């Protein structure tokens, strides 16, 4: 259970809305690698993204779904922050090395990933997505990529056994330079799905955001 919690927090760093059935999904290879490079290069150009999110978490065991919503900040250099507003106020900030959680009472907890290989492996993968690092993505995952006009889908199956024991697949959907959905399918049958909308772009973080990333 502890491993699953640490892994889930790490996946929040990076990271569904269905595309047309005419899309052709292909494993990443030399003939379509340029399409993926082009898609990810648009993401890498975004220094700061802000917007709204909704999260749906489904438990296979209880057959229950928990919904939450709030705002997000994605920094290509620092990580991601989730400001949850409903149903309970909380903040989660994720960097390459740490995860910080602030609950509704203002209590802050911190996970140091420097001694946790699962955390670092996952953080490295999600950072690669936002930075357009194709070589790292291919090294760490079995990949499928499809695109149609301005929409694209990237499906990732982790190669590392310690991660694949927890997570079956990550599905990232995007339109142009905006990630619109991140879905995580767990080996237990559980899944978590973020939908991102109302994207706005900027060049710098504000003071509160910087403080969370450097806590």
C-alpha positions in Angstrom: 0.0 0.0 0.0 2.8 2.4 0.8 4.5 1.7 -2.5 1.2 2.4 -4.3 0.8 5.8 -2.5 4.4 6.8 -3.3 4.0 5.8 -6.9 0.7 7.5 -7.3 2.1 10.8 -5.9 5.0 10.5 -8.4 2.7 10.0 -11.3 0.9 13.3 -10.4 4.0 15.1 -11.7 3.6 14.9 -15.1 0.8 13.8 -15.8 -9.8 10.2 -21.1 -10.9 12.1 -23.8 -11.2 9.8 -26.8 -10.0 10.5 -30.3 -11.6 9.4 -33.5 -11.8 5.7 -34.2 -9.9 6.3 -37.4 -6.7 7.0 -35.6 -4.0 4.5 -36.2 -1.9 3.6 -33.1 1.7 2.5 -33.7 4.6 1.5 -31.6 7.3 4.1 -31.5 9.7 3.4 -34.3 11.9 5.3 -36.8 9.0 6.0 -39.2 6.8 7.9 -36.7 9.4 9.1 -34.2 9.4 12.5 -35.8 5.7 12.9 -35.2 6.1 12.3 -31.5 9.2 14.5 -31.3 7.2 17.3 -32.9 4.2 16.8 -30.5 6.4 16.8 -27.4 8.5 19.7 -28.6 5.3 21.9 -28.3 4.9 20.8 -24.7 8.5 21.6 -23.9 8.1 25.2 -25.1 5.6 25.9 -22.3 7.4 27.3 -19.4 4.4 27.7 -17.2 0.8 26.3 -17.7 -2.1 27.0 -15.4 -5.7 25.9 -15.6 -8.5 23.9 -14.0 -8.6 20.1 -13.4 -11.1 17.4 -12.5 -10.0 14.1 -11.1 -11.9 10.8 -11.1 -10.5 8.0 -9.0 -12.2 4.6 -9.3 -11.7 1.7 -6.9 -12.2 -1.8 -8.4 -12.6 -3.3 -5.0 -15.3 -1.1 -3.7 -16.7 -0.2 -7.1 -16.8 3.5 -6.0 -15.7 6.6 -7.8 -14.4 9.7 -6.0 -14.4 13.0 -7.8 -12.4 16.1 -7.0 -11.5 19.4 -8.7 -9.4 22.4 -8.5 -6.6 24.2 -10.3 -3.1 23.2 -11.5 0.3 24.7 -12.3 2.8 22.9 -14.5 6.3 24.2 -14.7 8.6 22.6 -17.2 11.6 23.3 -15.0 10.2 22.5 -11.6 7.2 20.1 -11.6 3.5 20.3 -11.0 1.2 21.6 -8.3 -2.4 20.5 -7.7 -4.6 22.9 -5.8 -7.6 20.8 -4.8 -10.6 22.8 -3.9 -13.4 20.2 -3.8 -14.4 18.2 -1.9 -11.6 18.9 0.6 -9.0 21.7 0.2 -5.4 20.5 -0.1 -2.2 21.2 -2.1 0.2 18.7 -3.7 3.5 19.9 -5.2 5.8 17.5 -7.1 9.4 18.0 -8.2 12.0 15.6 -9.5 13.1 14.8 -6.0 10.3 15.6 -3.6 6.6 15.5 -3.1 4.9 18.0 -0.7 1.4 17.7 0.6 -0.5 20.4 2.5 -3.8 19.4 4.0 -6.8 21.6 4.9 -5.4 22.3 8.4 -2.2 23.6 6.9 -0.1 20.6 8.0 2.7 19.9 5.5 4.3 16.5 4.8 7.2 15.8 2.6 8.4 12.7 0.7 12.1 12.7 -0.1 12.6 10.7 -3.3 16.4 10.7 -3.2 16.5 7.3 -1.6 13.5 5.8 -3.4 14.3 4.3 -6.8 10.6 3.9 -7.7 10.0 7.6 -7.1 13.0 8.7 -9.0 12.3 6.4 -11.9 8.7 7.7 -12.3 9.8 11.3 -11.8 12.4 10.9 -14.5 9.8 9.5 -16.9 7.2 12.2 -16.4 9.9 14.9 -16.6 10.9 13.4 -20.0 7.4 13.9 -21.3 7.2 17.6 -20.4 10.8 18.2 -21.7 10.4 16.2 -25.0 13.1 13.7 -24.1 12.3 10.8 -26.5 15.3 8.7 -25.6 14.3 8.5 -22.0 10.7 7.7 -22.8 11.8 4.8 -25.1 14.3 3.6 -22.5 11.7 3.4 -19.7 8.5 2.4 -21.5 6.9 0.5 -24.2 5.1 3.2 -26.2 2.3 3.6 -28.6 1.6 6.9 -30.3 -1.3 8.1 -32.5 -2.1 11.4 -33.9 -4.8 13.1 -36.1 -4.5 16.7 -37.0 -3.8 18.6 -33.8 -4.8 15.8 -31.4 -2.4 13.0 -30.2 -2.3 10.2 -27.7 0.7 8.6 -26.0 0.3 5.3 -24.2 3.1 4.2 -21.9 3.7 0.8 -20.3 6.6 0.9 -17.8 9.4 -1.5 -18.3 10.7 -1.4 -14.8 9.2 -4.3 -12.9 8.9 -2.4 -9.6 6.7 0.2 -11.4 4.8 -2.2 -13.7 3.8 -4.2 -10.6 1.8 -1.2 -9.5 0.9 0.6 -12.8 -0.3 -1.1 -16.0 -0.4 1.9 -18.3 -0.3 5.7 -18.5 -2.3 7.4 -21.3 -1.6 11.0 -22.1 -3.9 12.9 -24.5 -3.1 16.3 -25.9 -4.3 18.9 -28.3 -1.5 21.2 -29.8 0.6 22.3 -26.9 -1.9 21.4 -24.2 -2.2 18.1 -22.3 -6.0 17.5 -21.9 -6.1 14.2 -20.1 -3.8 11.9 -18.0 -5.2 8.5 -17.2 -3.4 5.9 -15.0 -4.5 2.3 -15.1 -3.4 0.3 -12.1 -2.8 -3.5 -12.0 -5.5 -3.8 -9.3 -8.2 -2.6 -11.7 -8.3 0.9 -10.1 -7.8 3.9 -12.3 -7.2 7.6 -11.9 -8.0 10.2 -14.6 -7.2 13.9 -14.7 -8.9 16.2 -17.2 -7.2 19.5 -17.7 -8.9 22.5 -19.2 -8.9 26.4 -19.5 -5.1 26.4 -20.1 -3.2 29.7 -19.7 0.5 30.2 -20.3 3.1 32.3 -18.6 6.9 32.7 -18.3 7.3 32.9 -14.5 5.9 31.4 -11.3 4.4 33.6 -8.6 5.9 33.7 -5.1 3.5 31.1 -3.5 4.2 28.6 -6.3 7.9 29.1 -6.1 7.8 28.6 -2.3 6.0 25.2 -2.8 8.6 24.0 -5.3 11.5 25.0 -3.1 10.1 24.0 0.3 
